[in-house]
């Protein structure tokens, strides 16, 4: 594996792509470090720390983690790349509802370019809305339960400046991500998110070390807790890799076709159906569906609303139960909107392909739908277990939220998925030039 990393520097094209990617990643980190004008950084960091401590990590901790700490600094890139991801998700879901968008996507390269342009327009709109409400919240910290002034000179000037700078920062990050995808290595948008998450790892390690330091001659956690955490990190990471890589391979045979003097088809291949087809989308949707209504109920003046918000507090039994059920629901919802067995069956039939033992057409579509339903249940259960681990560790075992967030949940799934995808792309470059990949597939030494 180490020789494979050294071989990446021997290929000129791959070396240029890696260095180009590292350079743009550095610019992304600069964007998430430049503060927005007009904000008292010290008061903002104290306010966010107080909110996270009161809410047990919660939504603010989640957003600050994925922005690479830009939210706690109110940086130019505080919104990070999430408005672009939100716009992409909205339009992808609308393709299953609006036939015009579905036809646009299937028109080829011209249709995809137009679809991407619509995504950028929607990203700008989402940025403007989110940046304005963020500026308004900073001007009115009492709405967040904070009794201190964060904005130095509040007013429309600060709001317009904040909207302009944060929208520009998000569009710059989006453009940098697209450049990484086109001229670098890996998926640029995913790499930007992964770098933001990994940038919080040193702080998480520092907090993890402080867990085992003695305070007043007594340590809060013992060496047995450390061994348990290390074993759990290993098992959860291995399970996340298995969940990300797991797939059901459906055999597909292609009938021979004679066109002129050439024979086409006659090949045996397979169709991979991913166990975790929906990725991290169910966790994101479930978290949003729980956080926003709970926050809204907590701010209403009625007693029953405050009681309902307290009942669904993060880490409680009702919260964990609703969180798990929502993840299961959105796993099937995403598969139902994005996986089209009828279209796949029609494409197979049109190209002369068939699944052995299954008649082409509608029986093939029913077989694919039945198979996808079964493997989605397995993937959704494992996804739910991985998703609730950080919340359980934080609320029931007292582990700091930033440390617990690296032991499961969305952050671990994104980091593992992006790193595996990037390693696959690097390995394809190595294999094309007759170098060994990261894992040698030769026979074991000493065996005949």
C-alpha positions as CSV (number, residue, x, y, z in Angstrom):
1,X,0.0,0.0,0.0
2,X,2.8,2.4,0.8
3,X,4.5,1.7,-2.5
4,X,1.3,2.5,-4.2
5,X,1.3,6.0,-2.6
6,X,4.9,6.5,-3.8
7,X,3.9,5.3,-7.3
8,X,1.3,8.1,-7.5
9,X,4.1,10.6,-7.6
10,X,5.8,8.8,-10.5
11,X,2.9,9.4,-12.9
12,X,3.1,13.0,-14.2
13,X,-0.7,13.4,-14.9
14,X,-1.7,11.9,-11.6
15,X,0.9,13.9,-9.7
16,X,-0.5,17.1,-11.3
17,X,-4.1,16.2,-10.4
18,X,-3.2,15.5,-6.8
19,X,-1.2,18.7,-6.4
20,X,-4.0,20.7,-8.1
21,X,-6.5,19.1,-5.7
22,X,-4.4,19.9,-2.7
23,X,-4.0,23.5,-3.8
24,X,-7.7,24.1,-4.2
25,X,-8.3,22.3,-0.8
26,X,-6.0,24.9,0.8
27,X,-8.1,27.7,-0.8
28,X,-11.3,26.2,0.5
29,X,-9.8,26.2,4.0
30,X,-8.9,29.8,3.7
31,X,-12.5,30.7,2.6
32,X,-13.8,29.0,5.8
33,X,-11.3,30.9,8.0
34,X,-11.9,34.5,6.8
35,X,-14.4,36.2,9.2
36,X,-17.4,38.1,8.0
37,X,-17.1,41.9,8.7
38,X,-19.1,43.4,11.6
39,X,-19.2,40.4,13.9
40,X,-17.6,40.1,17.4
41,X,-15.8,36.8,17.0
42,X,-15.2,36.2,20.7
43,X,-18.9,36.8,21.6
44,X,-20.0,34.6,18.7
45,X,-17.8,31.6,19.7
46,X,-19.0,31.9,23.3
47,X,-22.6,32.1,22.2
48,X,-22.3,29.0,19.9
49,X,-20.5,27.1,22.7
50,X,-23.3,27.9,25.1
51,X,-25.9,26.8,22.6
52,X,-24.1,23.5,21.9
53,X,-23.7,22.9,25.6
54,X,-27.3,23.6,26.3
55,X,-28.6,21.5,23.3
56,X,-26.1,18.7,23.8
57,X,-24.4,19.2,20.4
58,X,-27.6,19.3,18.5
59,X,-28.1,21.0,15.1
60,X,-25.6,23.9,15.7
61,X,-22.8,21.3,16.5
62,X,-23.7,19.4,13.4
63,X,-23.6,22.4,11.1
64,X,-20.4,23.7,12.7
65,X,-18.8,20.2,12.1
66,X,-19.7,20.1,8.5
67,X,-18.6,23.7,7.9
68,X,-15.2,22.9,9.3
69,X,-15.6,25.4,12.2
70,X,-16.6,28.2,9.8
71,X,-20.0,28.7,11.6
72,X,-18.4,29.3,15.0
73,X,-16.1,32.0,13.4
74,X,-18.9,33.4,11.2
75,X,-16.6,33.0,8.3
76,X,-17.3,33.9,4.6
77,X,-17.8,30.2,4.0
78,X,-20.1,29.7,7.0
79,X,-22.8,28.2,4.8
80,X,-20.2,25.9,3.3
81,X,-21.4,23.8,0.3
82,X,-24.7,22.8,1.8
83,X,-26.9,25.2,-0.1
84,X,-25.6,23.6,-3.3
85,X,-26.3,20.1,-1.9
86,X,-29.8,21.1,-0.8
87,X,-30.5,22.5,-4.3
88,X,-29.2,19.3,-5.9
89,X,-31.4,17.1,-3.6
90,X,-34.5,19.2,-4.3
91,X,-34.1,19.0,-8.1
92,X,-33.2,15.3,-8.0
93,X,-36.4,14.6,-6.1
94,X,-38.4,16.8,-8.5
95,X,-37.2,14.8,-11.5
96,X,-39.4,12.0,-10.2
97,X,-42.4,14.4,-10.1
98,X,-41.9,16.8,-13.0
99,X,-41.7,15.0,-16.3
100,X,-39.9,17.9,-18.0
101,X,-37.0,17.7,-15.6
102,X,-36.7,13.9,-16.2
103,X,-36.6,14.4,-20.0
104,X,-34.0,17.1,-19.5
105,X,-31.7,14.8,-17.6
106,X,-32.1,12.0,-20.2
107,X,-31.3,14.4,-23.1
108,X,-27.6,13.8,-22.8
109,X,-24.8,16.2,-22.1
110,X,-26.8,19.3,-23.2
111,X,-29.7,18.4,-20.9
112,X,-27.3,17.7,-17.9
113,X,-25.6,21.1,-18.4
114,X,-29.0,22.9,-18.4
115,X,-30.0,20.9,-15.3
116,X,-26.7,21.9,-13.5
117,X,-27.4,25.5,-14.4
118,X,-30.8,25.3,-12.8
119,X,-29.1,23.8,-9.7
120,X,-26.8,26.8,-9.5
121,X,-29.7,29.3,-9.7
122,X,-31.5,27.5,-6.9
123,X,-28.2,27.5,-4.9
124,X,-28.0,31.3,-5.1
125,X,-31.6,31.6,-3.9
126,X,-31.1,29.2,-0.9
127,X,-27.9,31.1,0.0
128,X,-29.6,34.4,0.0
129,X,-32.4,33.1,2.3
130,X,-30.1,31.3,4.7
131,X,-27.6,34.1,4.9
132,X,-30.3,36.7,5.6
133,X,-31.8,34.6,8.5
134,X,-28.3,34.0,9.8
135,X,-27.6,37.7,9.8
136,X,-31.0,38.4,11.5
137,X,-30.3,35.8,14.2
138,X,-26.9,37.3,14.9
139,X,-28.5,40.7,15.3
140,X,-31.1,39.3,17.6
141,X,-29.3,36.8,19.8
142,X,-32.1,36.8,22.4
143,X,-34.1,34.6,20.0
144,X,-31.4,31.9,20.5
145,X,-31.4,32.4,24.3
146,X,-28.2,34.4,24.3
147,X,-27.9,37.6,26.3
148,X,-25.0,39.3,24.7
149,X,-24.4,41.5,21.6
150,X,-22.7,39.7,18.7
151,X,-23.0,42.3,15.9
152,X,-21.1,45.5,16.3
153,X,-23.2,47.7,14.0
154,X,-26.6,46.0,13.4
155,X,-28.9,47.1,10.6
156,X,-29.6,46.6,6.9
157,X,-26.0,47.4,6.0
158,X,-24.8,44.4,8.0
159,X,-27.5,42.2,6.6
160,X,-26.8,43.1,3.0
161,X,-23.0,42.7,3.5
162,X,-23.5,39.3,5.2
163,X,-25.8,38.0,2.4
164,X,-23.4,39.1,-0.3
165,X,-20.2,37.7,1.4
166,X,-21.7,34.4,2.4
167,X,-23.4,33.8,-1.0
168,X,-20.1,34.6,-2.7
169,X,-18.2,32.3,-0.4
170,X,-20.6,29.4,-1.1
171,X,-20.5,30.0,-4.9
172,X,-16.7,30.1,-4.7
173,X,-16.6,26.8,-2.8
174,X,-19.0,25.3,-5.4
175,X,-16.8,26.4,-8.3
176,X,-13.7,25.1,-6.6
177,X,-15.4,21.7,-6.1
178,X,-16.4,21.6,-9.8
179,X,-12.8,22.4,-10.7
180,X,-11.5,19.5,-8.5
181,X,-13.9,17.1,-10.2
182,X,-12.9,18.2,-13.7
183,X,-9.1,18.7,-13.3
184,X,-8.2,17.1,-10.0
185,X,-8.9,13.7,-8.4
186,X,-12.1,12.5,-6.8
187,X,-15.5,14.2,-6.5
188,X,-14.8,17.9,-5.7
189,X,-18.0,18.7,-3.7
190,X,-17.6,15.6,-1.6
191,X,-13.9,16.3,-1.0
192,X,-14.7,19.9,0.2
193,X,-17.2,18.4,2.8
194,X,-14.7,15.7,3.8
195,X,-11.9,18.3,4.4
196,X,-14.2,20.4,6.5
197,X,-15.0,17.3,8.7
198,X,-11.4,16.1,8.9
199,X,-10.3,19.7,9.9
200,X,-12.2,19.2,13.2
201,X,-10.3,16.0,14.0
202,X,-7.4,17.6,15.9
203,X,-9.9,19.4,18.2
204,X,-11.7,16.1,18.7
205,X,-8.4,14.3,19.5
206,X,-7.6,17.1,22.1
207,X,-11.0,16.7,23.7
208,X,-10.6,12.9,23.7
209,X,-7.2,13.2,25.5
210,X,-8.8,15.5,28.1
211,X,-11.3,12.8,28.8
212,X,-8.6,10.6,30.4
213,X,-6.7,13.4,32.3
214,X,-7.1,13.5,36.1
215,X,-9.0,16.4,37.5
216,X,-8.5,16.7,41.3
217,X,-6.6,13.4,41.3
218,X,-9.4,11.4,39.8
219,X,-9.9,10.6,36.1
220,X,-13.4,10.6,34.6
221,X,-12.6,7.6,32.3
222,X,-10.3,4.7,32.9
223,X,-8.0,2.7,30.6
224,X,-10.8,0.2,30.2
225,X,-13.0,2.9,28.6
226,X,-10.1,3.8,26.3
227,X,-9.8,0.1,25.1
228,X,-13.6,-0.1,24.7
229,X,-13.6,3.1,22.6
230,X,-10.7,2.0,20.4
231,X,-12.4,-1.4,19.8
232,X,-15.7,0.3,19.0
233,X,-14.1,2.8,16.6
234,X,-12.5,-0.2,14.7
235,X,-15.7,-2.1,14.6
236,X,-17.9,0.9,13.5
237,X,-15.4,1.9,10.8
238,X,-15.2,-1.7,9.5
239,X,-19.0,-1.8,9.5
240,X,-19.2,1.5,7.7
241,X,-16.8,0.3,5.0
242,X,-18.9,-2.9,4.6
243,X,-22.1,-0.9,4.4
244,X,-20.6,1.4,1.8
245,X,-19.1,-1.4,-0.3
246,X,-21.8,-3.9,0.1
247,X,-23.8,-4.8,-3.1
248,X,-26.0,-7.5,-4.5
249,X,-24.8,-8.6,-7.9
250,X,-27.7,-9.5,-10.3
251,X,-26.4,-11.7,-13.2
252,X,-27.2,-10.3,-16.6
253,X,-26.8,-12.2,-19.9
254,X,-26.8,-10.5,-23.2
255,X,-28.1,-12.3,-26.3
256,X,-26.0,-12.5,-29.4
257,X,-27.0,-10.2,-32.3
258,X,-25.6,-10.4,-35.8
259,X,-25.5,-7.1,-37.6
260,X,-23.9,-7.4,-41.0
261,X,-20.7,-9.4,-40.5
262,X,-20.3,-8.4,-36.8
263,X,-21.6,-10.3,-33.8
264,X,-22.7,-8.1,-30.8
265,X,-23.6,-9.2,-27.3
266,X,-23.3,-12.7,-25.9
267,X,-21.6,-11.5,-22.7
268,X,-22.2,-12.5,-19.1
269,X,-22.1,-9.5,-16.7
270,X,-23.8,-8.4,-13.6
271,X,-25.9,-5.5,-12.3
272,X,-24.7,-4.2,-8.9
273,X,-27.4,-3.1,-6.5
274,X,-26.0,-1.3,-3.5
275,X,-27.1,-2.2,-0.1
276,X,-26.9,1.4,1.0
277,X,-28.4,2.9,-2.1
278,X,-29.5,6.2,-0.5
279,X,-26.1,7.0,1.1
280,X,-26.3,9.6,3.9
281,X,-29.5,11.2,2.7
282,X,-31.8,9.4,5.1
283,X,-29.7,10.7,8.1
284,X,-29.8,14.2,6.8
285,X,-33.5,14.2,6.1
286,X,-34.3,12.6,9.5
287,X,-32.2,15.0,11.4
288,X,-33.8,18.0,9.7
289,X,-37.3,16.6,10.3
290,X,-36.6,16.3,14.0
291,X,-34.6,19.5,14.7
292,X,-36.7,22.1,13.0
293,X,-40.1,21.2,14.5
294,X,-38.6,20.6,17.9
295,X,-36.9,24.1,17.8
296,X,-40.2,25.7,16.6
297,X,-42.3,24.0,19.4
298,X,-39.8,25.1,22.0
299,X,-40.3,28.8,21.0
300,X,-44.1,28.7,21.1
301,X,-45.7,30.3,24.2
302,X,-48.0,27.3,25.0
303,X,-47.3,24.8,27.7
304,X,-48.1,21.7,25.6
305,X,-45.6,22.8,22.9
306,X,-42.8,23.2,25.3
307,X,-43.7,19.8,26.8
308,X,-43.6,18.2,23.3
309,X,-40.2,19.9,22.6
310,X,-38.8,18.6,25.9
311,X,-40.2,15.1,25.2
312,X,-38.3,15.0,21.8
313,X,-35.1,16.4,23.3
314,X,-31.9,15.0,21.7
315,X,-30.9,11.7,23.2
316,X,-34.3,10.9,24.8
317,X,-36.2,7.7,24.1
318,X,-38.8,9.4,21.9
319,X,-36.1,11.2,20.0
320,X,-34.1,8.0,19.3
321,X,-37.2,6.1,18.3
322,X,-38.5,8.8,16.0
323,X,-35.0,9.2,14.5
324,X,-34.7,5.5,13.8
325,X,-38.1,5.3,12.2
326,X,-37.5,8.4,10.0
327,X,-34.2,6.9,8.8
328,X,-36.0,3.7,7.8
329,X,-38.7,5.7,6.1
330,X,-36.4,8.0,4.1
331,X,-34.2,5.0,3.1
332,X,-37.2,3.6,1.3
333,X,-38.4,7.0,0.1
334,X,-35.1,7.7,-1.6
335,X,-35.0,4.3,-3.3
336,X,-38.6,4.8,-4.4
337,X,-37.8,8.1,-6.0
338,X,-34.4,7.4,-7.5
339,X,-34.5,3.7,-8.4
340,X,-36.7,3.0,-11.4
341,X,-37.0,-0.8,-12.0
342,X,-39.3,-0.4,-15.0
343,X,-36.8,1.8,-16.8
344,X,-34.0,-0.6,-16.0
345,X,-36.0,-3.6,-17.3
346,X,-37.0,-1.7,-20.5
347,X,-33.3,-0.8,-21.1
348,X,-32.2,-4.4,-20.6
349,X,-34.9,-5.6,-23.0
350,X,-34.0,-3.0,-25.6
351,X,-30.4,-4.0,-25.5
352,X,-31.1,-7.7,-25.6
353,X,-30.2,-8.4,-22.0
354,X,-32.1,-10.5,-19.5
355,X,-31.7,-11.9,-16.0
356,X,-31.4,-15.7,-16.0
357,X,-34.6,-17.4,-14.9
358,X,-36.7,-14.2,-15.1
359,X,-38.8,-13.2,-18.2
360,X,-37.9,-9.8,-19.7
361,X,-40.2,-6.8,-19.2
362,X,-42.5,-6.4,-16.2
363,X,-41.4,-9.7,-14.5
364,X,-37.8,-8.4,-14.5
365,X,-39.0,-5.1,-13.1
366,X,-40.9,-6.9,-10.3
367,X,-37.8,-9.1,-9.5
368,X,-35.6,-6.0,-9.3
369,X,-38.1,-4.2,-7.1
370,X,-38.5,-7.1,-4.8
371,X,-34.7,-7.6,-4.5
372,X,-34.1,-3.9,-3.9
373,X,-36.7,-3.8,-1.2
374,X,-35.1,-6.7,0.7
375,X,-31.5,-5.3,0.6
376,X,-32.7,-1.8,1.4
377,X,-34.2,-3.1,4.7
378,X,-30.8,-4.6,5.6
379,X,-28.9,-1.4,4.6
380,X,-31.5,0.8,6.5
381,X,-31.1,-1.2,9.7
382,X,-27.3,-0.9,9.6
383,X,-27.5,2.8,8.7
384,X,-29.8,3.4,11.7
385,X,-27.4,1.7,14.1
386,X,-24.4,3.7,12.8
387,X,-26.5,6.9,12.9
388,X,-27.6,6.7,16.5
389,X,-24.2,5.8,17.9
390,X,-22.9,9.4,18.3
391,X,-26.1,10.5,20.1
392,X,-26.1,7.6,22.5
393,X,-22.4,8.0,23.3
394,X,-22.9,11.8,24.0
395,X,-26.2,11.7,25.9
396,X,-25.8,8.4,27.9
397,X,-22.0,8.1,28.3
398,X,-21.0,11.8,28.6
399,X,-18.5,11.7,25.7
400,X,-18.0,15.2,24.1
401,X,-20.1,15.7,21.0
402,X,-17.2,16.4,18.7
403,X,-15.5,13.2,19.8
404,X,-18.7,11.1,19.5
405,X,-19.4,12.5,16.0
406,X,-16.4,10.8,14.6
407,X,-17.5,7.4,15.9
408,X,-20.5,7.1,13.6
409,X,-23.2,9.0,11.9
410,X,-23.1,11.2,8.9
411,X,-19.5,12.4,9.3
412,X,-18.0,8.8,9.3
413,X,-20.2,7.7,6.4
414,X,-19.1,10.7,4.3
415,X,-15.4,10.4,5.1
416,X,-15.3,6.7,4.5
417,X,-17.3,6.9,1.2
418,X,-15.3,9.8,-0.2
419,X,-11.9,8.3,0.7
420,X,-12.9,4.9,-0.8
421,X,-14.1,6.6,-4.0
422,X,-10.9,8.7,-4.3
423,X,-8.7,5.7,-3.7
424,X,-10.6,3.8,-6.5
425,X,-9.9,6.7,-8.9
426,X,-6.2,6.8,-8.0
427,X,-6.0,3.0,-8.2
428,X,-7.5,3.1,-11.7
429,X,-4.7,5.5,-12.8
430,X,-2.1,3.2,-11.3
431,X,-3.5,0.1,-13.0
432,X,-3.7,1.8,-16.4
433,X,0.1,2.4,-16.2
434,X,0.8,-1.2,-15.0
435,X,1.5,-0.2,-11.4
436,X,0.2,-2.2,-8.4
437,X,-2.9,-0.9,-6.7
438,X,-3.3,-0.2,-3.0
439,X,-4.1,-3.9,-2.3
440,X,-2.1,-6.4,-4.3
441,X,-4.2,-9.2,-5.6
442,X,-1.4,-11.8,-6.3
443,X,-1.1,-15.2,-4.6
444,X,0.2,-15.4,-1.0
445,X,4.0,-15.8,-0.7
446,X,5.1,-19.3,0.2
447,X,2.1,-21.0,-1.4
448,X,2.2,-22.9,-4.7
